[in-house]
């Protein structure tokens, strides 16, 4: 039986850590966690802020849950990975890690710290004289957050200690046995169900940055789907609960998919509206229709919130965002999509160009379409000027003399999927060019490319302006999918004018309404459809997501509607809709180890086939395959994280997860 040593220092940390919270919802001032001996309403509110602040940890929604802990899926990868980097994040993301690595320990500590904070609040929540509705709301949020942190623990580490007793009440013994996965899931469901009757509605709270009823119900549906699948394998009873909960959210009519553009950016797709709101902390558009629950990040260490004393660790827009070298809005564009994800999108799906950008930004934040840079070199005459003798043989030295033409510009129109040059468009003909000596064309594509050729330029004989540049061979590899940075969260929409070069204040959508619709479709398929096909009800849930993706009204029949929805349909649509939101790895895991292995094997084969046609740079090639190969070397091991070795050292009876 596994045991854990929960040290006194965990409790002390919970008491004294500096905290931050959501604007207008709790407190913007960093405070000390209050003692349990003298509690009032204000202190309860501040303690609740401390429970929420766990979400801001780097290991959770600052980077880990959507970045290095999300590895092991078929959506995208960190393009900066190498086989030699030894940072704890790189080791985790490339599956070269061990139980000694700090990533696992820091995640473990952050989650148990959040749980301890919740336990402290719940132990004193009934003490103050206060409005009972406020008390219930605070208690419900604390219950839910504790349950959610246990969900992240059991989902990632397997059997773990289920700790609901205060450390200060444990005497001199801090050893707790591990609790079986099924028992933890049942306890999570019990606590979240209780929280559902206590917390406010989102209409009352008017924010996605606090836990509200539909957020509880949507997350409960996710928990039940996890409990239904692998490794818990609870099956039909949990699928039925998931269906009931997802449909409870749907039938409440509180939420709907965004069907129109962001009010300030009419040329963006409706799909993008939620992510623009994330970058703006829902300041302009409160995000209450599709948004359900966000991890809130208000401080980026500069500008309006610099004085908080608790700068955020959020990397959205920085590591995962459109490449931009500007110091004032820097983004490395580190995360890139796999070709398998790019190929999931059909023509007309508006999500694709938002998920993976077709442009980068220059130092002035001007858009640079990928693969469009070409250079026109004027024709020139060369004459022999000097003669030298080498070994008694005369050798002429040629010198450039006159250049013919200037001012012409052109763009190469490139197939963003294959990297083939489709045509060359002259944007400015310039003047003074000649057919003899003729101008030539060069490229400045971000990928090496090969074999594209142009024919003889057509030139106006009077003005010397270049009229056309015929393409005689398209070539391949001038732009690859890998050149398209993952771009759901874009710093060009960030409101804080003083931008940090290393972090942003972007919210992260932990759960949103599109996820609920797809969970409802999946649960319908499993319960009403017997695991084969979804019923008409489930198909409608699925079609609502699909319609919005193509620019149609989600609630009205459209030309893109389907009549049959299978598990394969749902697996693909969840990736198209929810990619890079931290759910894919957990989806693959709950669908079973064989699904996870087949998916990653197919990914490896697809990468090889794609790279043979549109070869990326060597560094991208290495990064794209590193994690895939290492994961497939021992998939059963990497389906769960290791129990941190420091915990094993504290308690000899604590057993390690398989393979570690």
LUMVEX-112054 format. One record per residue (C-alpha): residue number from 1; z, x, y. Coordinates in steps of 0.25 Angstrom, whole numbers, plus 2048, in hexadecimal, padded with zeros to 3 digits. Layout:
% residues N
<node NUM <Z X Y>>;
...
This chain:
% residues 660
<node 1 <800 800 800>>;
<node 2 <7FC 805 80E>>;
<node 3 <807 807 818>>;
<node 4 <807 80B 827>>;
<node 5 <811 812 830>>;
<node 6 <811 80A 83D>>;
<node 7 <818 814 846>>;
<node 8 <822 812 851>>;
<node 9 <818 818 85B>>;
<node 10 <80F 80C 859>>;
<node 11 <819 803 85E>>;
<node 12 <81D 80D 86A>>;
<node 13 <80E 80E 86D>>;
<node 14 <80D 7FF 86E>>;
<node 15 <819 7FE 877>>;
<node 16 <814 808 881>>;
<node 17 <805 809 881>>;
<node 18 <7FE 806 88E>>;
<node 19 <7F5 7F9 88D>>;
<node 20 <7EA 7F2 895>>;
<node 21 <7E5 7E4 894>>;
<node 22 <7DA 7DA 898>>;
<node 23 <7D8 7D7 8A7>>;
<node 24 <7DF 7CA 8AB>>;
<node 25 <7E3 7C7 89D>>;
<node 26 <7EE 7D1 89B>>;
<node 27 <7F2 7DD 8A4>>;
<node 28 <7E9 7E8 8AA>>;
<node 29 <7F5 7F1 8AB>>;
<node 30 <7F9 7FB 8A1>>;
<node 31 <807 7F7 89C>>;
<node 32 <811 7FB 891>>;
<node 33 <813 7F3 885>>;
<node 34 <81F 7EB 887>>;
<node 35 <82C 7EC 87F>>;
<node 36 <82E 7E0 875>>;
<node 37 <83C 7DE 87A>>;
<node 38 <839 7D8 888>>;
<node 39 <82C 7D0 888>>;
<node 40 <827 7C7 892>>;
<node 41 <819 7C0 894>>;
<node 42 <813 7CB 89C>>;
<node 43 <817 7D5 892>>;
<node 44 <811 7CD 887>>;
<node 45 <804 7CD 88F>>;
<node 46 <805 7DC 891>>;
<node 47 <808 7DE 882>>;
<node 48 <7FC 7D5 87E>>;
<node 49 <7F3 7DE 887>>;
<node 50 <7F8 7EA 87F>>;
<node 51 <7F4 7E3 872>>;
<node 52 <7E6 7E1 878>>;
<node 53 <7E5 7EF 87C>>;
<node 54 <7E3 7F4 86E>>;
<node 55 <7D5 7EE 86F>>;
<node 56 <7D2 7F9 879>>;
<node 57 <7D5 805 870>>;
<node 58 <7C9 80E 86E>>;
<node 59 <7CA 80C 85F>>;
<node 60 <7C9 7FD 861>>;
<node 61 <7BF 7F7 86C>>;
<node 62 <7BE 803 874>>;
<node 63 <7B5 80A 86A>>;
<node 64 <7BA 809 85C>>;
<node 65 <7B7 7FB 857>>;
<node 66 <7A9 7FA 85D>>;
<node 67 <7A6 809 85B>>;
<node 68 <7AB 814 852>>;
<node 69 <7B3 80A 849>>;
<node 70 <7A7 801 848>>;
<node 71 <79F 80B 841>>;
<node 72 <79A 808 833>>;
<node 73 <790 7FD 837>>;
<node 74 <781 7FB 839>>;
<node 75 <780 7F9 848>>;
<node 76 <781 806 84F>>;
<node 77 <787 814 850>>;
<node 78 <78D 81E 859>>;
<node 79 <781 827 85D>>;
<node 80 <78B 833 860>>;
<node 81 <790 834 852>>;
<node 82 <78E 842 84C>>;
<node 83 <793 848 83F>>;
<node 84 <79C 852 846>>;
<node 85 <7A4 849 850>>;
<node 86 <7B2 849 84D>>;
<node 87 <7B7 83E 857>>;
<node 88 <7BF 834 850>>;
<node 89 <7B6 829 855>>;
<node 90 <7A9 831 84F>>;
<node 91 <7B0 833 842>>;
<node 92 <7B3 824 841>>;
<node 93 <7A6 820 845>>;
<node 94 <79E 829 83C>>;
<node 95 <7A7 827 830>>;
<node 96 <7AC 835 82F>>;
<node 97 <7BA 831 832>>;
<node 98 <7C7 833 82A>>;
<node 99 <7D4 82C 82A>>;
<node 100 <7D9 837 834>>;
<node 101 <7D0 833 83F>>;
<node 102 <7D6 82D 84C>>;
<node 103 <7CD 821 84D>>;
<node 104 <7D4 81A 841>>;
<node 105 <7E2 81D 845>>;
<node 106 <7DF 819 854>>;
<node 107 <7D9 80C 84F>>;
<node 108 <7E5 80A 846>>;
<node 109 <7EF 80D 851>>;
<node 110 <7E8 804 85B>>;
<node 111 <7E8 7F8 852>>;
<node 112 <7F6 7FA 84E>>;
<node 113 <7FB 7FC 85C>>;
<node 114 <7F4 7EF 860>>;
<node 115 <7FB 7E8 854>>;
<node 116 <809 7EE 858>>;
<node 117 <807 7E9 867>>;
<node 118 <803 7DB 861>>;
<node 119 <810 7DB 859>>;
<node 120 <818 7DF 865>>;
<node 121 <813 7D3 86D>>;
<node 122 <814 7C9 862>>;
<node 123 <823 7CD 85F>>;
<node 124 <826 7C9 86E>>;
<node 125 <81C 7BF 871>>;
<node 126 <826 7B3 870>>;
<node 127 <831 7BA 879>>;
<node 128 <82C 7B7 888>>;
<node 129 <82E 7AA 88E>>;
<node 130 <820 7A6 892>>;
<node 131 <814 79C 891>>;
<node 132 <813 799 882>>;
<node 133 <803 798 883>>;
<node 134 <803 7A6 889>>;
<node 135 <80D 7AB 87E>>;
<node 136 <804 7A5 873>>;
<node 137 <7F7 7AC 879>>;
<node 138 <7FE 7B9 879>>;
<node 139 <803 7B8 86B>>;
<node 140 <7F6 7B3 866>>;
<node 141 <7EF 7BF 86C>>;
<node 142 <7F9 7C9 866>>;
<node 143 <7F8 7C2 859>>;
<node 144 <7E9 7C3 859>>;
<node 145 <7E8 7D1 85E>>;
<node 146 <7F2 7D6 853>>;
<node 147 <7E9 7CF 849>>;
<node 148 <7DC 7D5 84E>>;
<node 149 <7E2 7E3 84E>>;
<node 150 <7E6 7E1 83F>>;
<node 151 <7D8 7DC 83D>>;
<node 152 <7D2 7E9 842>>;
<node 153 <7DC 7F1 83A>>;
<node 154 <7D9 7E9 82D>>;
<node 155 <7CA 7E9 82F>>;
<node 156 <7C9 7F8 831>>;
<node 157 <7D5 7FE 829>>;
<node 158 <7D6 7F4 81E>>;
<node 159 <7E5 7F1 819>>;
<node 160 <7EE 7F5 824>>;
<node 161 <7FD 7F2 828>>;
<node 162 <7FE 7E4 82E>>;
<node 163 <809 7E7 838>>;
<node 164 <80F 7DB 840>>;
<node 165 <81D 7E1 841>>;
<node 166 <821 7E9 84E>>;
<node 167 <823 7F7 84B>>;
<node 168 <830 7F7 853>>;
<node 169 <835 7ED 848>>;
<node 170 <831 7F6 83C>>;
<node 171 <83E 7FE 83C>>;
<node 172 <83C 80C 837>>;
<node 173 <831 809 82D>>;
<node 174 <823 807 832>>;
<node 175 <81C 806 825>>;
<node 176 <813 7FA 823>>;
<node 177 <80B 7F7 816>>;
<node 178 <7FC 7F4 818>>;
<node 179 <7F8 7E5 817>>;
<node 180 <7EC 7E1 80F>>;
<node 181 <7E0 7DE 816>>;
<node 182 <7E0 7CF 812>>;
<node 183 <7EE 7CD 817>>;
<node 184 <7EB 7D4 825>>;
<node 185 <7DF 7CB 826>>;
<node 186 <7E7 7BE 823>>;
<node 187 <7F2 7C3 82D>>;
<node 188 <7E7 7C5 838>>;
<node 189 <7E1 7B8 836>>;
<node 190 <7EF 7B1 837>>;
<node 191 <7F2 7B8 844>>;
<node 192 <7E5 7B5 84A>>;
<node 193 <7E6 7A7 846>>;
<node 194 <7F3 7A6 84D>>;
<node 195 <7EE 7AD 859>>;
<node 196 <7E2 7A2 85A>>;
<node 197 <7EC 797 85D>>;
<node 198 <7F4 7A0 868>>;
<node 199 <7E9 7A7 870>>;
<node 200 <7E2 7A1 87C>>;
<node 201 <7D3 79C 87B>>;
<node 202 <7C9 7A4 882>>;
<node 203 <7C7 799 88C>>;
<node 204 <7D6 79B 890>>;
<node 205 <7D6 7AA 890>>;
<node 206 <7C8 7AB 897>>;
<node 207 <7C6 7B9 891>>;
<node 208 <7C1 7C0 885>>;
<node 209 <7CB 7CC 887>>;
<node 210 <7D6 7C4 881>>;
<node 211 <7D8 7BD 873>>;
<node 212 <7D5 7AE 873>>;
<node 213 <7D3 7A4 869>>;
<node 214 <7C4 7A5 866>>;
<node 215 <7C6 7B4 865>>;
<node 216 <7D1 7B3 85B>>;
<node 217 <7C8 7A9 853>>;
<node 218 <7BC 7B2 853>>;
<node 219 <7C4 7BE 84F>>;
<node 220 <7CA 7B6 844>>;
<node 221 <7BD 7B3 83F>>;
<node 222 <7B9 7C2 83F>>;
<node 223 <7C6 7C5 838>>;
<node 224 <7C4 7BA 82D>>;
<node 225 <7B6 7C0 82A>>;
<node 226 <7BB 7CD 829>>;
<node 227 <7C6 7C8 81F>>;
<node 228 <7BB 7C0 817>>;
<node 229 <7B3 7CD 815>>;
<node 230 <7B5 7DB 810>>;
<node 231 <7BF 7E1 80D>>;
<node 232 <7C8 7D5 80E>>;
<node 233 <7BE 7CC 807>>;
<node 234 <7C6 7BF 80A>>;
<node 235 <7B9 7B7 809>>;
<node 236 <7B7 7A8 80B>>;
<node 237 <7C5 7A4 811>>;
<node 238 <7C3 7AE 81C>>;
<node 239 <7B4 7AB 81F>>;
<node 240 <7B9 79C 820>>;
<node 241 <7C3 7A0 82A>>;
<node 242 <7B9 7A9 832>>;
<node 243 <7B0 79D 832>>;
<node 244 <7BB 793 837>>;
<node 245 <7BF 79D 842>>;
<node 246 <7B1 7A1 847>>;
<node 247 <7AD 792 848>>;
<node 248 <7BA 78F 84F>>;
<node 249 <7B5 798 85A>>;
<node 250 <7A7 793 85A>>;
<node 251 <7AC 784 85A>>;
<node 252 <7B5 787 866>>;
<node 253 <7A9 788 86F>>;
<node 254 <7B1 792 877>>;
<node 255 <7A6 79D 874>>;
<node 256 <797 79E 874>>;
<node 257 <78D 7AA 874>>;
<node 258 <788 7AF 882>>;
<node 259 <77B 7A8 884>>;
<node 260 <778 7AD 892>>;
<node 261 <777 7BB 898>>;
<node 262 <783 7C1 8A0>>;
<node 263 <784 7BA 8AD>>;
<node 264 <781 7C7 8B5>>;
<node 265 <777 7CD 8AB>>;
<node 266 <76C 7C2 8A9>>;
<node 267 <762 7CB 8A2>>;
<node 268 <76C 7CF 897>>;
<node 269 <76C 7C7 889>>;
<node 270 <777 7BD 887>>;
<node 271 <77C 7C6 87B>>;
<node 272 <77F 7D1 885>>;
<node 273 <788 7C8 88E>>;
<node 274 <795 7CA 886>>;
<node 275 <793 7DA 886>>;
<node 276 <791 7DA 895>>;
<node 277 <79D 7D2 896>>;
<node 278 <7A5 7DD 88E>>;
<node 279 <7A0 7E8 897>>;
<node 280 <7A5 7E0 8A3>>;
<node 281 <7B3 7DB 89D>>;
<node 282 <7AE 7CD 89E>>;
<node 283 <7B0 7CE 8AD>>;
<node 284 <7A3 7C6 8B1>>;
<node 285 <7A1 7BE 8A5>>;
<node 286 <7AE 7BA 89D>>;
<node 287 <7A7 7BB 890>>;
<node 288 <7AE 7AE 88B>>;
<node 289 <7A3 7A8 884>>;
<node 290 <79E 7B2 879>>;
<node 291 <7AA 7BC 87B>>;
<node 292 <7B7 7B9 873>>;
<node 293 <7BF 7C6 873>>;
<node 294 <7BD 7D3 87A>>;
<node 295 <7C5 7E0 879>>;
<node 296 <7C7 7E2 888>>;
<node 297 <7C5 7F0 88F>>;
<node 298 <7C8 7EF 89E>>;
<node 299 <7CA 7FE 8A2>>;
<node 300 <7C0 808 8A1>>;
<node 301 <7C8 813 8A8>>;
<node 302 <7C1 812 8B5>>;
<node 303 <7BF 808 8C0>>;
<node 304 <7C7 7FB 8C1>>;
<node 305 <7D0 7FC 8B5>>;
<node 306 <7D2 80B 8B6>>;
<node 307 <7E0 80A 8B9>>;
<node 308 <7E4 802 8AC>>;
<node 309 <7E9 80F 8A6>>;
<node 310 <7E3 80B 899>>;
<node 311 <7D4 80E 89A>>;
<node 312 <7CB 807 88F>>;
<node 313 <7C5 80E 884>>;
<node 314 <7B9 805 883>>;
<node 315 <7AC 80D 87F>>;
<node 316 <7A2 800 880>>;
<node 317 <797 804 889>>;
<node 318 <79A 812 888>>;
<node 319 <798 816 87A>>;
<node 320 <792 809 876>>;
<node 321 <788 806 882>>;
<node 322 <77B 809 888>>;
<node 323 <779 818 88A>>;
<node 324 <77B 81C 899>>;
<node 325 <77E 82B 89E>>;
<node 326 <784 826 8AB>>;
<node 327 <792 82B 8AE>>;
<node 328 <795 81E 8B5>>;
<node 329 <791 815 8A9>>;
<node 330 <790 81F 89D>>;
<node 331 <78D 81A 88F>>;
<node 332 <789 823 884>>;
<node 333 <782 818 87C>>;
<node 334 <788 81F 86F>>;
<node 335 <787 813 866>>;
<node 336 <779 80F 861>>;
<node 337 <774 805 858>>;
<node 338 <76F 807 84A>>;
<node 339 <760 803 847>>;
<node 340 <765 7F8 83D>>;
<node 341 <76C 7F1 849>>;
<node 342 <760 7F2 852>>;
<node 343 <757 7EC 847>>;
<node 344 <760 7E0 845>>;
<node 345 <75C 7DA 852>>;
<node 346 <74F 7D2 852>>;
<node 347 <745 7D1 85D>>;
<node 348 <74B 7C9 868>>;
<node 349 <759 7CB 865>>;
<node 350 <75F 7CE 873>>;
<node 351 <76C 7D5 86D>>;
<node 352 <764 7E1 869>>;
<node 353 <761 7E7 876>>;
<node 354 <76F 7E4 87B>>;
<node 355 <776 7EB 86F>>;
<node 356 <76D 7F7 86F>>;
<node 357 <768 7FB 87D>>;
<node 358 <759 7FD 87F>>;
<node 359 <75D 806 88B>>;
<node 360 <766 811 890>>;
<node 361 <76C 813 89E>>;
<node 362 <769 81F 8A7>>;
<node 363 <774 825 8B0>>;
<node 364 <771 81B 8BB>>;
<node 365 <772 80F 8B0>>;
<node 366 <763 80D 8B1>>;
<node 367 <75E 807 8A4>>;
<node 368 <755 811 89C>>;
<node 369 <74D 80A 891>>;
<node 370 <74F 812 884>>;
<node 371 <742 81A 880>>;
<node 372 <73A 817 88D>>;
<node 373 <73A 824 893>>;
<node 374 <72D 82B 894>>;
<node 375 <728 836 89D>>;
<node 376 <719 838 8A2>>;
<node 377 <715 846 8A4>>;
<node 378 <70A 848 8AE>>;
<node 379 <6FD 850 8A9>>;
<node 380 <6FC 85E 8AE>>;
<node 381 <6F2 869 8AE>>;
<node 382 <6F5 877 8A9>>;
<node 383 <6EE 884 8AC>>;
<node 384 <6EF 892 8A7>>;
<node 385 <6F5 89A 8B2>>;
<node 386 <6F9 8A8 8AC>>;
<node 387 <6F5 8B0 8A0>>;
<node 388 <6FF 8B9 899>>;
<node 389 <6FC 8C2 88D>>;
<node 390 <704 8C1 880>>;
<node 391 <701 8CB 875>>;
<node 392 <6F4 8CE 87D>>;
<node 393 <6F0 8BF 87C>>;
<node 394 <6EE 8B8 88A>>;
<node 395 <6F7 8AB 88B>>;
<node 396 <6F5 8A1 896>>;
<node 397 <701 89B 89C>>;
<node 398 <6FE 88C 8A1>>;
<node 399 <705 886 8AD>>;
<node 400 <706 877 8B1>>;
<node 401 <6FF 875 8BE>>;
<node 402 <6FC 866 8C2>>;
<node 403 <703 85A 8BD>>;
<node 404 <6FB 84D 8BE>>;
<node 405 <703 840 8C0>>;
<node 406 <711 83B 8C4>>;
<node 407 <719 82F 8C4>>;
<node 408 <716 828 8B7>>;
<node 409 <720 821 8AF>>;
<node 410 <720 81A 8A2>>;
<node 411 <729 814 897>>;
<node 412 <728 814 888>>;
<node 413 <72A 807 882>>;
<node 414 <732 80A 875>>;
<node 415 <735 801 869>>;
<node 416 <745 802 86A>>;
<node 417 <746 800 85B>>;
<node 418 <73B 809 855>>;
<node 419 <73A 813 861>>;
<node 420 <72B 812 861>>;
<node 421 <724 813 86F>>;
<node 422 <71D 806 871>>;
<node 423 <716 809 87E>>;
<node 424 <716 811 88A>>;
<node 425 <716 809 897>>;
<node 426 <713 810 8A5>>;
<node 427 <71D 80C 8AF>>;
<node 428 <717 814 8BB>>;
<node 429 <709 81A 8BA>>;
<node 430 <70C 825 8C4>>;
<node 431 <700 82C 8CA>>;
<node 432 <6F7 839 8C9>>;
<node 433 <6F6 839 8BA>>;
<node 434 <6E9 83E 8B3>>;
<node 435 <6E3 83C 8A5>>;
<node 436 <6E1 84B 8A5>>;
<node 437 <6EB 852 8A5>>;
<node 438 <6F1 845 89F>>;
<node 439 <700 842 8A0>>;
<node 440 <709 841 894>>;
<node 441 <715 839 890>>;
<node 442 <723 83D 88B>>;
<node 443 <72F 836 886>>;
<node 444 <73E 836 889>>;
<node 445 <743 82D 87E>>;
<node 446 <751 82E 879>>;
<node 447 <74C 82F 86B>>;
<node 448 <743 83A 866>>;
<node 449 <737 832 861>>;
<node 450 <72A 836 85C>>;
<node 451 <71B 834 85B>>;
<node 452 <718 82B 867>>;
<node 453 <70B 82E 86E>>;
<node 454 <704 829 87A>>;
<node 455 <6F5 829 87D>>;
<node 456 <6ED 82D 88A>>;
<node 457 <6F3 827 897>>;
<node 458 <6EA 81E 89F>>;
<node 459 <6EA 823 8AD>>;
<node 460 <6E5 81C 8BA>>;
<node 461 <6DA 826 8BE>>;
<node 462 <6DC 823 8CD>>;
<node 463 <6EB 824 8CF>>;
<node 464 <6EF 82C 8C2>>;
<node 465 <6F9 821 8BE>>;
<node 466 <6FC 820 8AF>>;
<node 467 <6F8 812 8AB>>;
<node 468 <6FB 812 89C>>;
<node 469 <701 81B 891>>;
<node 470 <6FB 816 883>>;
<node 471 <704 818 877>>;
<node 472 <6FD 81D 86B>>;
<node 473 <709 81F 862>>;
<node 474 <717 818 862>>;
<node 475 <71F 823 85B>>;
<node 476 <72E 820 857>>;
<node 477 <73C 823 85A>>;
<node 478 <73B 824 869>>;
<node 479 <746 81A 86A>>;
<node 480 <74F 816 85E>>;
<node 481 <75A 80C 85C>>;
<node 482 <764 817 85E>>;
<node 483 <760 819 86C>>;
<node 484 <765 80B 870>>;
<node 485 <774 80C 873>>;
<node 486 <77D 800 86F>>;
<node 487 <77E 7F8 87C>>;
<node 488 <786 7EC 87A>>;
<node 489 <790 7F1 885>>;
<node 490 <789 7F6 891>>;
<node 491 <78F 7FE 89D>>;
<node 492 <785 7F9 8A7>>;
<node 493 <78C 7EC 8A7>>;
<node 494 <79A 7F2 8A9>>;
<node 495 <7A1 7ED 8B5>>;
<node 496 <7AA 7F8 8B9>>;
<node 497 <7A2 800 8C3>>;
<node 498 <7AA 80D 8C0>>;
<node 499 <7A6 810 8B1>>;
<node 500 <7AE 819 8A8>>;
<node 501 <7A5 823 8A1>>;
<node 502 <7AC 821 894>>;
<node 503 <7B2 813 892>>;
<node 504 <7AE 805 897>>;
<node 505 <7B7 7F8 899>>;
<node 506 <7AE 7F0 890>>;
<node 507 <7B4 7E5 887>>;
<node 508 <7B1 7E4 879>>;
<node 509 <7AE 7D7 872>>;
<node 510 <7B7 7D7 866>>;
<node 511 <7B1 7C9 862>>;
<node 512 <7A7 7C0 868>>;
<node 513 <7A1 7B2 865>>;
<node 514 <794 7B7 85F>>;
<node 515 <79D 7BE 854>>;
<node 516 <7A4 7B1 851>>;
<node 517 <797 7A9 84F>>;
<node 518 <792 7B4 845>>;
<node 519 <79F 7B4 83E>>;
<node 520 <79E 7A5 83D>>;
<node 521 <790 7A6 837>>;
<node 522 <795 7B0 82D>>;
<node 523 <7A1 7A8 829>>;
<node 524 <799 79B 828>>;
<node 525 <78F 7A3 81F>>;
<node 526 <79B 7A7 816>>;
<node 527 <7A2 79A 816>>;
<node 528 <798 78F 817>>;
<node 529 <78C 797 813>>;
<node 530 <793 79D 806>>;
<node 531 <78F 7AB 80B>>;
<node 532 <780 7A8 80A>>;
<node 533 <77B 7A2 817>>;
<node 534 <782 79C 823>>;
<node 535 <782 78D 825>>;
<node 536 <77A 787 831>>;
<node 537 <787 788 839>>;
<node 538 <788 797 836>>;
<node 539 <779 799 839>>;
<node 540 <77C 793 847>>;
<node 541 <787 79C 84A>>;
<node 542 <77E 7A8 846>>;
<node 543 <772 7A2 84E>>;
<node 544 <77A 7A1 85B>>;
<node 545 <77C 7B0 85B>>;
<node 546 <76D 7B3 858>>;
<node 547 <768 7A9 862>>;
<node 548 <770 7B0 86D>>;
<node 549 <76B 7BD 869>>;
<node 550 <75C 7B9 86C>>;
<node 551 <75F 7B2 879>>;
<node 552 <760 7A4 874>>;
<node 553 <76C 79A 877>>;
<node 554 <776 79C 86C>>;
<node 555 <778 78E 86A>>;
<node 556 <76A 789 869>>;
<node 557 <760 78A 85D>>;
<node 558 <756 796 860>>;
<node 559 <74A 79C 859>>;
<node 560 <752 7A8 854>>;
<node 561 <75C 79F 84C>>;
<node 562 <75D 7A1 83D>>;
<node 563 <760 797 832>>;
<node 564 <766 7A0 828>>;
<node 565 <772 7AA 82A>>;
<node 566 <776 7B3 81F>>;
<node 567 <781 7BE 81F>>;
<node 568 <775 7C8 821>>;
<node 569 <772 7C0 82E>>;
<node 570 <780 7C0 833>>;
<node 571 <782 7CF 830>>;
<node 572 <776 7D2 838>>;
<node 573 <779 7C9 843>>;
<node 574 <787 7CE 845>>;
<node 575 <782 7DC 847>>;
<node 576 <777 7D7 851>>;
<node 577 <781 7CF 859>>;
<node 578 <78E 7D7 858>>;
<node 579 <78A 7E5 856>>;
<node 580 <793 7F0 85C>>;
<node 581 <79E 7E6 85E>>;
<node 582 <7A6 7EC 853>>;
<node 583 <7A4 7E2 848>>;
<node 584 <799 7E7 83F>>;
<node 585 <7A1 7F1 837>>;
<node 586 <7AB 7E7 834>>;
<node 587 <7A1 7DC 831>>;
<node 588 <79A 7E6 827>>;
<node 589 <7A8 7E9 821>>;
<node 590 <7AC 7DB 81F>>;
<node 591 <79E 7D7 818>>;
<node 592 <7A1 7E1 80D>>;
<node 593 <7A1 7F0 80A>>;
<node 594 <793 7EE 803>>;
<node 595 <78D 7E8 810>>;
<node 596 <793 7F3 818>>;
<node 597 <78D 7FE 80F>>;
<node 598 <77F 7F7 80E>>;
<node 599 <77F 7F5 81D>>;
<node 600 <782 804 820>>;
<node 601 <778 809 815>>;
<node 602 <76D 800 81B>>;
<node 603 <771 806 829>>;
<node 604 <76F 814 824>>;
<node 605 <762 811 81D>>;
<node 606 <75D 80A 82A>>;
<node 607 <761 815 833>>;
<node 608 <759 81F 82A>>;
<node 609 <74D 816 82A>>;
<node 610 <74E 814 839>>;
<node 611 <750 823 83C>>;
<node 612 <744 827 834>>;
<node 613 <73B 81E 83E>>;
<node 614 <743 820 84B>>;
<node 615 <74A 82D 84A>>;
<node 616 <756 82E 853>>;
<node 617 <75C 83B 859>>;
<node 618 <763 843 84F>>;
<node 619 <771 840 855>>;
<node 620 <76E 831 854>>;
<node 621 <769 833 846>>;
<node 622 <776 83A 842>>;
<node 623 <77F 82F 849>>;
<node 624 <778 823 843>>;
<node 625 <77A 828 835>>;
<node 626 <787 82F 835>>;
<node 627 <791 823 834>>;
<node 628 <787 81B 82B>>;
<node 629 <787 827 821>>;
<node 630 <796 82A 822>>;
<node 631 <799 81B 820>>;
<node 632 <790 819 814>>;
<node 633 <797 826 80D>>;
<node 634 <7A3 81D 80B>>;
<node 635 <7A2 80F 810>>;
<node 636 <7AE 80A 809>>;
<node 637 <7B7 814 810>>;
<node 638 <7B1 811 81E>>;
<node 639 <7B3 802 81D>>;
<node 640 <7C1 804 821>>;
<node 641 <7C8 80E 82A>>;
<node 642 <7D2 817 825>>;
<node 643 <7E1 815 826>>;
<node 644 <7E4 820 831>>;
<node 645 <7E9 82D 82A>>;
<node 646 <7F5 82E 833>>;
<node 647 <7FA 820 82E>>;
<node 648 <7F8 826 820>>;
<node 649 <801 832 823>>;
<node 650 <80C 829 828>>;
<node 651 <80D 821 81C>>;
<node 652 <809 826 80E>>;
<node 653 <808 818 808>>;
<node 654 <7FC 815 811>>;
<node 655 <7EF 815 80A>>;
<node 656 <7E2 818 80F>>;
<node 657 <7D5 810 80F>>;
<node 658 <7CB 813 804>>;
<node 659 <7C3 81F 807>>;
<node 660 <7CB 825 812>>;
